[in-house]
Amino acid sequence: GMDGSQPRVVFRDKETSYLQPYQVTADGKQILATLVTSGKHSIAFIPAAGGPVRVLKTLADYAWYASLSPDGRFVVYDQPGLGEERDIFLLSVEGGQEIPFVQHPADDFAAIWMPDGKKVLFVSDRTGTNGFWAIDVVDGKPQGFPQLLKDDVGRRIRLNGFTRQGSLYYCLSPGTEDVYIAEVDPAAGKVLRPPAPVAGRFVGSNSEPSWSPDGRRLAYYYSQRWASPWTSRPTLVIRSVETGEERDVPVRLMQ
């Protein structure tokens, strides 16, 4: 209940390692969600009264956000396109047909239907910073070109949805983090040399440092975009303490 009363479990599955609910259908009978079950990503409906999950689409990668159209006919979501960057796709709820909805070399993600059902809003970094964009849609097909609504909306962003009055709510994490090295005297409990930043390529996007056993190398990862945990794939960096030389390790990592 909205007052916190009478909570009940509508879904539990030991094979599902992650679940992200997005919205309840207009009739209140189903919950649109993404699942990771037995290593497979999928978009599905979970019955609000309990019962078997209806999988709409098994995905190649995780969808950062999924949204059901006001008329309940279509779902929009993001997935990697031809490369690492994400595009927006549309899925017919009844027919199961998937079509590319927004394709661009930039990262396009976190698509959500606007309350009137005539536009889809999404986040894109095509101007160099994340912005809110919108594109017209008629009968499940995009019309025209995306239009910029608001630029530079933040680096780490998560949509929460529209109110009945049409206001968009979203969460923003503006924080940054970096890797520093300081020289200390453990016995005396003193700092001999104050902390100094290690990396210089992407300030504010470096984390998780780890020393090699011999202390000659430092491993950490950096991420250039930091748009979201799913649109950003960090790069592992190995840095020589003696020379300052850095080597990127081409591995696929998720934050």
The 8 nearest C-alpha neighbors of each residue, nearest first, counted from 0:
[[1, 4, 3, 2, 5, 6, 7, 8],
 [2, 0, 3, 4, 5, 6, 7, 27],
 [3, 1, 0, 4, 5, 6, 7, 8],
 [4, 2, 0, 1, 5, 6, 7, 8],
 [3, 5, 0, 2, 6, 1, 7, 8],
 [4, 6, 0, 7, 3, 2, 1, 8],
 [7, 5, 4, 3, 0, 8, 9, 1],
 [8, 6, 9, 5, 10, 4, 48, 0],
 [7, 9, 10, 6, 11, 49, 48, 47],
 [10, 8, 49, 47, 48, 7, 11, 46],
 [11, 9, 8, 49, 12, 45, 50, 46],
 [10, 12, 13, 9, 8, 15, 14, 49],
 [11, 13, 14, 15, 10, 16, 36, 17],
 [12, 14, 15, 11, 16, 36, 37, 17],
 [13, 15, 12, 36, 37, 16, 35, 38],
 [16, 14, 36, 12, 13, 35, 17, 37],
 [15, 17, 35, 36, 14, 18, 13, 37],
 [18, 16, 35, 15, 34, 19, 36, 33],
 [17, 19, 34, 33, 20, 35, 32, 16],
 [18, 20, 33, 32, 21, 34, 17, 31],
 [21, 19, 32, 31, 22, 18, 33, 30],
 [22, 20, 32, 31, 19, 65, 66, 23],
 [23, 21, 31, 30, 20, 24, 66, 32],
 [22, 24, 30, 27, 29, 31, 25, 21],
 [23, 25, 27, 26, 29, 30, 28, 22],
 [26, 24, 27, 23, 69, 71, 28, 70],
 [27, 25, 24, 28, 29, 23, 71, 30],
 [28, 26, 24, 25, 23, 29, 47, 30],
 [27, 29, 47, 26, 46, 24, 48, 30],
 [30, 28, 46, 47, 45, 24, 23, 44],
 [29, 31, 23, 45, 44, 22, 32, 24],
 [32, 30, 44, 22, 21, 20, 43, 23],
 [33, 31, 20, 19, 21, 43, 42, 30],
 [32, 34, 42, 19, 41, 18, 43, 20],
 [35, 33, 18, 41, 40, 17, 36, 42],
 [34, 36, 40, 17, 39, 15, 16, 38],
 [37, 35, 15, 39, 38, 14, 34, 16],
 [36, 38, 39, 14, 15, 35, 16, 40],
 [37, 39, 36, 35, 40, 16, 15, 14],
 [40, 38, 36, 35, 37, 41, 57, 58],
 [41, 39, 35, 58, 34, 61, 57, 60],
 [40, 42, 57, 58, 34, 56, 33, 43],
 [43, 41, 33, 56, 55, 32, 54, 34],
 [44, 42, 54, 55, 53, 32, 31, 33],
 [43, 45, 31, 53, 30, 29, 52, 32],
 [44, 46, 52, 30, 29, 47, 43, 31],
 [47, 45, 29, 49, 48, 50, 28, 30],
 [48, 46, 29, 28, 49, 9, 45, 30],
 [49, 47, 46, 9, 50, 28, 29, 45],
 [50, 48, 9, 46, 47, 10, 51, 45],
 [49, 51, 46, 52, 48, 45, 9, 10],
 [52, 50, 53, 49, 46, 45, 10, 44],
 [51, 53, 45, 44, 54, 50, 43, 46],
 [52, 54, 44, 43, 55, 51, 45, 46],
 [55, 53, 43, 56, 42, 52, 44, 41],
 [54, 56, 43, 42, 53, 95, 92, 57],
 [57, 55, 42, 41, 54, 58, 43, 95],
 [56, 58, 41, 40, 42, 59, 39, 55],
 [59, 57, 40, 41, 60, 56, 61, 39],
 [58, 60, 40, 57, 61, 78, 39, 79],
 [61, 59, 58, 40, 78, 62, 79, 39],
 [60, 62, 40, 63, 58, 78, 59, 229],
 [63, 61, 77, 64, 78, 76, 60, 65],
 [62, 64, 109, 229, 61, 77, 108, 65],
 [63, 65, 109, 62, 76, 110, 77, 66],
 [66, 64, 76, 75, 74, 110, 62, 21],
 [67, 65, 111, 75, 74, 112, 68, 76],
 [66, 68, 74, 73, 71, 69, 75, 112],
 [67, 69, 71, 73, 70, 112, 116, 74],
 [70, 68, 71, 116, 67, 114, 115, 112],
 [69, 71, 68, 72, 116, 73, 67, 25],
 [72, 70, 68, 69, 73, 67, 24, 92],
 [73, 71, 92, 70, 91, 68, 93, 74],
 [74, 72, 91, 92, 68, 90, 67, 71],
 [73, 75, 67, 90, 66, 89, 68, 91],
 [76, 74, 89, 66, 88, 65, 110, 90],
 [77, 75, 65, 88, 64, 87, 110, 62],
 [78, 76, 87, 108, 62, 86, 88, 85],
 [77, 79, 85, 86, 62, 80, 60, 87],
 [80, 78, 85, 84, 83, 86, 82, 81],
 [79, 81, 85, 86, 82, 78, 84, 83],
 [80, 82, 79, 83, 84, 85, 104, 86],
 [83, 81, 80, 84, 79, 85, 104, 86],
 [84, 82, 79, 85, 80, 81, 230, 232],
 [85, 83, 106, 79, 82, 105, 80, 230],
 [86, 84, 79, 106, 78, 107, 80, 77],
 [85, 87, 107, 102, 80, 77, 78, 101],
 [86, 88, 77, 101, 100, 76, 107, 108],
 [89, 87, 99, 100, 76, 75, 98, 77],
 [88, 90, 75, 98, 97, 74, 100, 99],
 [89, 91, 97, 74, 73, 96, 95, 92],
 [90, 92, 73, 95, 96, 94, 93, 72],
 [93, 91, 73, 72, 95, 94, 90, 74],
 [94, 92, 91, 95, 72, 96, 73, 55],
 [93, 95, 91, 96, 92, 90, 97, 72],
 [94, 96, 91, 92, 93, 90, 97, 55],
 [97, 95, 91, 94, 90, 98, 92, 89],
 [96, 98, 90, 89, 95, 91, 88, 99],
 [97, 99, 89, 88, 100, 90, 96, 140],
 [100, 98, 88, 101, 89, 87, 102, 97],
 [99, 101, 88, 87, 89, 98, 141, 102],
 [102, 100, 87, 86, 99, 103, 88, 107],
 [103, 101, 86, 100, 87, 99, 104, 80],
 [102, 104, 105, 101, 86, 107, 106, 125],
 [105, 103, 106, 84, 102, 125, 85, 82],
 [106, 104, 125, 103, 124, 84, 107, 123],
 [105, 107, 84, 85, 123, 124, 108, 86],
 [108, 106, 123, 86, 85, 122, 105, 87],
 [107, 109, 77, 122, 110, 121, 85, 87],
 [110, 108, 64, 121, 122, 63, 77, 111],
 [111, 109, 121, 120, 108, 76, 75, 64],
 [112, 110, 66, 120, 119, 121, 113, 109],
 [113, 111, 119, 68, 116, 120, 118, 66],
 [112, 114, 116, 118, 119, 115, 111, 120],
 [115, 113, 116, 165, 112, 69, 161, 163],
 [116, 114, 117, 113, 69, 118, 112, 165],
 [117, 115, 114, 113, 69, 118, 112, 68],
 [118, 116, 115, 136, 135, 137, 113, 119],
 [119, 117, 135, 134, 136, 113, 116, 112],
 [118, 120, 112, 133, 134, 111, 113, 110],
 [119, 121, 133, 111, 132, 110, 112, 113],
 [122, 120, 110, 109, 132, 131, 108, 111],
 [121, 123, 131, 108, 130, 107, 109, 132],
 [124, 122, 107, 129, 130, 106, 125, 108],
 [123, 125, 129, 128, 127, 126, 106, 105],
 [124, 126, 105, 127, 123, 106, 128, 129],
 [127, 125, 124, 128, 129, 130, 123, 150],
 [126, 128, 124, 125, 129, 151, 105, 123],
 [129, 127, 124, 151, 126, 130, 125, 150],
 [130, 128, 124, 151, 123, 152, 153, 122],
 [129, 131, 150, 151, 152, 149, 123, 122],
 [130, 132, 122, 149, 148, 121, 147, 150],
 [133, 131, 147, 148, 121, 146, 120, 122],
 [134, 132, 120, 145, 146, 119, 121, 118],
 [133, 135, 145, 118, 119, 144, 146, 136],
 [136, 134, 118, 142, 141, 117, 119, 143],
 [137, 135, 141, 140, 142, 118, 117, 139],
 [136, 138, 140, 139, 141, 117, 142, 135],
 [139, 137, 140, 136, 141, 117, 72, 73],
 [138, 140, 137, 136, 73, 141, 89, 91],
 [139, 141, 137, 136, 138, 142, 100, 89],
 [142, 140, 136, 135, 100, 137, 143, 134],
 [141, 143, 135, 136, 140, 144, 137, 134],
 [142, 144, 141, 135, 145, 134, 136, 146],
 [143, 145, 134, 146, 142, 135, 141, 133],
 [146, 144, 134, 133, 132, 147, 143, 135],
 [147, 145, 133, 132, 148, 134, 144, 131],
 [146, 148, 132, 149, 131, 133, 145, 150],
 [149, 147, 132, 131, 146, 133, 150, 130],
 [150, 148, 131, 130, 147, 152, 151, 132],
 [149, 151, 130, 152, 131, 129, 148, 147],
 [152, 150, 130, 129, 128, 153, 149, 154],
 [151, 153, 130, 150, 129, 149, 154, 131],
 [154, 152, 151, 155, 129, 156, 171, 173],
 [153, 155, 226, 225, 156, 173, 129, 152],
 [156, 154, 226, 172, 227, 171, 153, 225],
 [155, 157, 171, 170, 154, 153, 172, 227],
 [156, 158, 170, 169, 171, 159, 155, 109],
 [157, 159, 169, 160, 170, 168, 156, 109],
 [160, 158, 169, 168, 157, 170, 161, 167],
 [161, 159, 168, 167, 158, 162, 169, 111],
 [162, 160, 167, 166, 165, 168, 163, 114],
 [161, 163, 165, 164, 166, 167, 160, 168],
 [162, 164, 165, 161, 114, 166, 167, 160],
 [163, 165, 162, 166, 161, 114, 167, 115],
 [166, 164, 162, 163, 161, 114, 167, 113],
 [167, 165, 162, 161, 164, 168, 163, 160],
 [168, 166, 161, 160, 165, 162, 169, 159],
 [169, 167, 159, 160, 161, 158, 166, 170],
 [168, 170, 158, 159, 157, 167, 171, 156],
 [171, 169, 157, 156, 158, 172, 159, 168],
 [170, 172, 156, 155, 173, 157, 153, 169],
 [171, 173, 155, 174, 156, 170, 154, 153],
 [174, 172, 171, 154, 155, 153, 175, 156],
 [175, 173, 172, 176, 203, 155, 154, 171],
 [176, 174, 203, 204, 173, 177, 202, 205],
 [177, 175, 203, 204, 205, 206, 174, 178],
 [176, 178, 205, 203, 206, 204, 179, 202],
 [177, 179, 206, 197, 196, 205, 208, 198],
 [180, 178, 196, 195, 197, 194, 177, 181],
 [179, 181, 194, 195, 196, 197, 182, 178],
 [180, 182, 194, 193, 192, 183, 195, 179],
 [183, 181, 192, 191, 190, 193, 180, 184],
 [182, 184, 190, 191, 189, 185, 181, 192],
 [183, 185, 189, 187, 186, 188, 190, 191],
 [186, 184, 188, 187, 183, 189, 190, 182],
 [185, 187, 188, 184, 189, 183, 190, 191],
 [188, 186, 189, 184, 185, 183, 190, 191],
 [187, 189, 185, 186, 184, 190, 183, 191],
 [190, 188, 184, 187, 183, 191, 185, 186],
 [191, 189, 183, 192, 182, 184, 193, 188],
 [190, 192, 183, 182, 189, 184, 193, 181],
 [191, 193, 182, 181, 190, 194, 183, 195],
 [194, 192, 181, 190, 195, 191, 182, 180],
 [195, 193, 181, 180, 179, 192, 196, 182],
 [194, 196, 179, 180, 197, 193, 181, 178],
 [197, 195, 179, 178, 198, 180, 194, 177],
 [196, 198, 179, 178, 195, 180, 199, 177],
 [199, 197, 196, 200, 178, 201, 202, 205],
 [198, 200, 201, 202, 197, 196, 203, 205],
 [201, 199, 198, 202, 221, 223, 204, 205],
 [202, 200, 204, 199, 203, 223, 198, 221],
 [201, 203, 204, 199, 200, 177, 205, 198],
 [202, 204, 175, 176, 177, 205, 201, 174],
 [205, 203, 221, 222, 202, 201, 176, 177],
 [206, 204, 221, 177, 220, 178, 176, 203],
 [205, 207, 177, 178, 220, 208, 219, 176],
 [206, 208, 219, 220, 209, 205, 178, 218],
 [209, 207, 219, 218, 206, 178, 217, 210],
 [208, 210, 218, 217, 219, 207, 211, 216],
 [211, 209, 217, 214, 216, 218, 212, 208],
 [210, 212, 214, 216, 213, 217, 215, 209],
 [213, 211, 214, 210, 215, 216, 209, 217],
 [214, 212, 211, 215, 216, 210, 217, 240],
 [215, 213, 211, 212, 216, 210, 217, 240],
 [214, 216, 240, 213, 239, 211, 241, 217],
 [217, 215, 239, 211, 238, 240, 214, 210],
 [216, 218, 210, 238, 209, 237, 211, 239],
 [217, 219, 237, 209, 208, 236, 238, 210],
 [220, 218, 208, 207, 236, 206, 235, 209],
 [219, 221, 235, 234, 236, 205, 206, 233],
 [220, 222, 205, 204, 233, 234, 206, 223],
 [221, 223, 233, 204, 224, 225, 234, 231],
 [222, 224, 225, 201, 204, 221, 231, 233],
 [223, 225, 226, 222, 231, 154, 230, 227],
 [226, 224, 227, 231, 222, 154, 155, 223],
 [227, 225, 155, 154, 224, 230, 231, 156],
 [226, 228, 155, 230, 229, 225, 231, 156],
 [227, 229, 231, 254, 230, 253, 226, 225],
 [230, 228, 227, 231, 63, 232, 61, 253],
 [231, 229, 227, 228, 226, 232, 85, 84],
 [230, 232, 229, 225, 228, 227, 224, 233],
 [231, 233, 253, 252, 230, 222, 234, 251],
 [234, 232, 222, 221, 220, 252, 231, 235],
 [235, 233, 220, 221, 236, 222, 232, 247],
 [234, 236, 220, 248, 247, 219, 233, 221],
 [235, 237, 247, 219, 220, 218, 246, 248],
 [238, 236, 218, 246, 245, 217, 247, 216],
 [239, 237, 245, 217, 216, 244, 243, 240],
 [240, 238, 216, 243, 244, 241, 242, 215],
 [239, 241, 243, 215, 216, 242, 238, 217],
 [242, 240, 239, 243, 215, 244, 216, 238],
 [241, 243, 244, 239, 240, 238, 245, 215],
 [244, 242, 239, 240, 241, 238, 245, 197],
 [245, 243, 242, 239, 238, 246, 240, 241],
 [244, 246, 238, 237, 243, 239, 236, 247],
 [245, 247, 237, 236, 248, 238, 244, 235],
 [248, 246, 236, 235, 249, 237, 234, 245],
 [247, 249, 235, 250, 236, 246, 234, 237],
 [250, 248, 247, 251, 234, 235, 236, 252],
 [249, 251, 248, 252, 234, 235, 233, 247],
 [252, 250, 249, 232, 253, 234, 233, 235],
 [251, 253, 232, 233, 250, 254, 234, 235],
 [252, 254, 232, 233, 251, 228, 229, 231],
 [253, 228, 252, 233, 232, 231, 229, 227]]
